[in-house]
């Protein structure tokens, strides 16, 4: 076993060596050749960081030379222009990385207790994905039980999430996978963003990246909470969390509620101003209709139960993206808007997506 590893002699925070906290790579975006190369490099880096195998043993297992094992590991530990560790993204074939001075990194803020739970306890995430990988037909009740058992195994009690919010018979772990094209127009002052179900989404990095206009992103949407989506670049590397614009990104709501609001707006039965909370407007509409309509009463009751269940996550949003205004200030990048860029491509199927 090797005693001297380069990262032990450098001032690298220990949390940066925890690969479970690194940005994810959506491997199903890679072709078979690139996927094979990526997974082999990933295995070599993981073995090197675990310090359980010598460099010669890693070479024999993966076919990657001693020098390249060190090179790939160093590349993973570099940070990108947004001061975020490259992680396994740096191992994607033909991925161009650039060395930046390492700074003190903090964990990325996630807008939801469930995502925070998975980030804090990677074992829970592993158990969920392991079940999904081994089963073509997912039984939500079985998955829910495995999830709760995993939570107990890491020491969570009835006082902790998710047990303190357990009011439904099952938890949704599926994400709707979709493709979206980055929209925007520098000349008109429209900052880069994507659209999903009638609402703009973005983060601070995207809003200033005019050069990405026209790029297709893959997004994973938690249909139980549309405030945020997770975005991936065409090569499968994680781009980060995008937050819905305005109050859409503040008040919890699911896909069914979003569709209901859009339908009522189209029929001109409700009207939304930019400063309005869409969920509050819907609630008031249903309260009015409930006086004479049984279906509206049932819908209102369901909505109230959802709001009560998800209220505890309402204060978790750390990043104040929702307060930004796409129409303010032009970016200095001279990248012209291309009107011939492809439009959004919708993908409505629910997927079991494994990320590495």
Residue pairs with C-beta under 8 A, 6 or more apart in sequence:
1 51
1 52
1 53
1 54
2 51
2 54
2 55
5 48
5 51
6 70
6 73
6 74
7 17
7 49
7 73
7 77
12 77
12 102
13 104
13 105
15 21
15 105
15 107
16 77
16 85
16 105
17 49
17 77
19 45
19 46
19 49
19 87
19 88
20 122
21 107
21 119
21 122
22 76
22 85
22 87
22 88
22 89
23 84
23 85
23 86
23 87
23 88
23 89
23 237
23 238
24 88
24 232
24 238
24 355
24 356
25 38
25 88
25 89
25 91
25 92
25 236
25 237
25 238
25 355
25 356
26 218
26 232
26 236
26 237
26 238
26 353
26 355
27 35
27 38
27 39
27 236
27 354
27 355
27 356
28 236
28 353
28 354
29 218
29 232
29 234
29 235
29 236
30 38
30 92
30 93
30 235
30 236
33 93
34 92
34 93
34 94
37 93
38 88
38 91
38 92
38 93
38 356
39 356
40 62
40 63
40 64
41 62
41 64
41 72
41 91
42 88
42 91
42 356
43 61
43 62
44 58
44 61
44 62
44 64
44 68
44 69
44 72
45 69
45 72
45 73
45 76
45 88
45 91
47 53
47 57
47 58
47 61
47 62
48 55
48 58
48 69
48 70
48 73
49 73
53 61
55 66
55 69
55 70
56 66
58 64
58 66
58 69
59 65
59 66
59 69
62 69
64 72
72 90
72 91
75 86
75 90
75 91
75 97
76 85
76 86
76 87
76 88
76 90
76 91
77 85
77 86
77 102
78 85
78 86
78 90
78 97
78 98
78 99
78 100
78 102
79 85
79 86
79 100
79 101
79 102
79 103
79 105
80 86
80 97
80 98
80 100
81 98
81 100
82 205
83 100
83 103
83 105
84 105
84 108
85 105
86 97
88 356
89 95
89 97
89 237
89 238
90 97
92 235
92 236
92 237
94 235
95 235
95 237
107 119
108 240
108 241
109 318
109 319
110 116
110 119
110 228
110 241
110 316
111 227
111 228
111 241
111 243
111 249
111 316
111 317
111 318
111 319
112 222
112 225
112 227
112 228
112 313
112 316
113 161
113 162
113 165
113 312
113 313
113 316
114 162
114 171
114 222
114 225
116 316
117 124
117 151
117 161
117 162
118 124
118 125
118 128
121 150
121 151
121 154
121 156
123 150
123 153
123 154
124 147
124 150
124 151
124 154
127 146
127 147
127 150
128 143
128 146
128 147
128 150
128 173
129 354
131 138
131 142
131 143
131 146
132 138
132 143
132 173
132 352
132 354
133 352
133 354
138 174
138 352
140 170
140 171
140 172
141 169
141 170
143 170
143 171
143 173
144 169
144 170
144 171
147 162
147 171
147 173
148 162
148 163
151 160
151 162
151 163
156 162
156 163
157 163
158 164
161 312
162 171
164 312
165 309
165 310
165 312
167 305
167 308
167 309
168 309
172 222
172 223
172 224
174 223
174 350
174 351
174 352
175 220
175 221
175 222
175 223
175 230
175 350
175 351
175 353
176 220
176 221
176 223
176 255
176 347
176 348
176 349
176 350
176 351
177 218
177 219
177 220
177 221
177 347
177 349
177 350
177 351
177 353
178 196
178 218
178 219
178 221
178 345
178 346
178 347
178 348
179 216
179 217
179 218
179 219
179 344
179 345
179 346
179 347
180 194
180 195
180 196
180 216
180 217
180 219
180 344
180 345
181 194
181 214
181 215
181 216
181 217
181 341
181 342
181 343
181 344
181 345
182 192
182 193
182 194
182 206
182 212
182 213
182 214
182 215
182 216
182 217
183 190
183 192
183 193
183 194
183 195
183 213
184 190
184 191
184 192
184 193
184 210
184 213
184 337
185 213
185 337
186 210
186 213
186 330
186 331
186 333
186 334
186 335
186 336
186 337
187 330
187 336
187 337
188 337
189 327
189 328
189 329
189 330
190 326
190 327
191 202
191 207
191 208
191 210
191 326
191 331
192 202
192 206
192 207
192 208
192 209
192 210
192 212
192 213
193 200
193 201
193 202
193 206
193 207
193 245
193 326
194 200
194 201
194 202
194 206
194 217
194 219
194 231
194 242
194 344
195 201
195 344
196 219
196 221
196 226
196 229
196 244
197 226
197 255
197 258
197 259
197 262
198 258
198 262
199 226
199 244
199 245
199 248
199 258
200 244
200 245
200 326
201 219
201 228
201 229
201 242
201 243
201 244
201 245
202 242
202 243
202 245
202 321
202 324
202 326
203 240
203 241
203 242
203 243
203 319
203 321
204 319
204 321
204 324
205 239
205 240
206 212
206 231
206 239
206 240
206 242
207 324
207 326
208 331
210 331
210 333
210 335
211 333
211 335
213 335
213 337
213 338
213 341
214 338
214 341
214 342
215 233
215 234
216 234
216 342
216 345
217 231
217 232
217 233
217 234
217 239
218 231
218 232
218 234
218 236
219 229
219 230
219 231
219 232
219 242
220 229
220 230
220 232
220 353
221 229
221 255
222 228
222 229
223 254
223 255
223 350
224 254
224 255
225 252
225 253
225 254
225 310
225 313
226 244
226 248
226 253
226 254
226 255
226 258
227 243
227 244
227 248
227 249
227 250
227 251
227 252
227 253
227 317
228 241
228 242
228 243
228 244
228 249
229 241
229 242
230 238
230 240
230 241
230 242
231 238
231 239
231 240
231 241
231 242
232 238
232 239
233 239
238 355
241 319
243 249
243 317
243 319
243 321
243 322
244 322
245 322
245 324
245 326
246 274
246 275
246 322
247 275
247 276
247 277
247 278
247 279
247 322
248 278
248 322
249 317
249 321
249 322
250 277
250 314
250 317
250 322
251 277
251 278
251 279
251 280
251 314
252 279
252 306
252 307
252 310
252 311
252 313
252 314
253 278
253 279
253 306
254 306
257 279
257 282
257 303
257 306
260 282
260 299
261 270
261 272
261 278
261 279
261 281
261 282
264 270
264 282
264 285
265 271
265 272
269 285
270 281
270 282
270 285
271 281
272 278
272 281
279 303
279 307
282 303
283 300
283 303
283 304
283 307
286 296
286 299
286 300
286 303
287 300
289 296
290 296
290 297
290 300
